[in-house]
């Protein structure tokens, strides 16, 4: 029987793998959208997210830092 720590480590590993796969897909879609503009709409969505974070000022900066901290963990 696996311990709780082993189960959490396994689950965390799976989630990191899924998150990394998602990042790879987003990057692929960005490249596709650059080569064929308007195909996926990812660039517009990323632009919208960045502009919404920029208009929020310090709250947007804190949110960005939290996202980066979660990604690095």
C-alpha positions as CSV (number, residue, x, y, z in Angstrom):
1,X,0.0,0.0,0.0
2,X,1.4,3.4,-1.0
3,X,1.9,6.0,1.5
4,X,0.2,9.4,1.3
5,X,3.5,11.0,0.5
6,X,4.0,8.7,-2.5
7,X,0.5,9.3,-3.7
8,X,0.9,13.1,-3.5
9,X,4.3,12.9,-5.3
10,X,2.8,10.8,-8.0
11,X,-0.2,13.1,-8.4
12,X,2.0,16.2,-8.4
13,X,4.2,14.6,-11.1
14,X,1.2,13.9,-13.3
15,X,-0.1,17.5,-12.9
16,X,3.3,19.0,-13.8
17,X,3.5,16.7,-16.9
18,X,0.0,17.8,-17.9
19,X,0.8,21.5,-17.3
20,X,4.1,21.2,-19.3
21,X,2.2,19.6,-22.1
22,X,-0.3,22.5,-22.1
23,X,2.5,25.0,-22.2
24,X,4.0,23.1,-25.2
25,X,0.6,23.2,-27.0
26,X,0.2,26.9,-26.4
27,X,3.7,27.6,-27.8
28,X,2.9,25.4,-30.8
29,X,-0.3,27.4,-31.4
30,X,1.5,30.7,-31.1
31,X,4.0,29.5,-33.8
32,X,1.1,28.4,-36.0
33,X,-0.7,31.7,-35.4
34,X,2.5,33.6,-36.3
35,X,3.0,31.6,-39.5
36,X,-0.7,31.7,-40.5
37,X,-2.3,34.8,-38.8
38,X,-5.7,34.4,-37.3
39,X,-5.7,30.6,-37.5
40,X,-5.9,29.7,-33.8
41,X,-6.5,33.1,-32.1
42,X,-4.1,32.3,-29.3
43,X,-2.0,35.5,-29.9
44,X,-5.2,37.6,-29.4
45,X,-6.1,35.7,-26.2
46,X,-2.6,36.1,-24.8
47,X,-2.7,39.8,-25.7
48,X,-6.0,40.2,-23.9
49,X,-4.6,38.5,-20.8
50,X,-1.5,40.7,-20.8
51,X,-3.5,43.9,-21.3
52,X,-6.0,42.9,-18.5
53,X,-3.0,42.3,-16.1
54,X,-1.5,45.6,-17.2
55,X,-4.6,47.6,-16.5
56,X,-4.9,46.2,-13.0
57,X,-1.6,47.8,-11.9
58,X,-0.1,46.3,-8.8
59,X,-2.8,43.6,-8.5
60,X,-1.9,42.4,-12.0
61,X,1.7,42.4,-11.1
62,X,1.1,40.3,-8.0
63,X,-1.1,37.9,-10.0
64,X,1.6,37.5,-12.6
65,X,4.2,36.8,-9.9
66,X,1.8,34.2,-8.4
67,X,1.5,32.5,-11.8
68,X,5.2,32.4,-12.2
69,X,5.7,31.1,-8.7
70,X,3.2,28.3,-9.4
71,X,4.9,27.5,-12.7
72,X,8.4,27.3,-11.1
73,X,7.2,25.0,-8.3
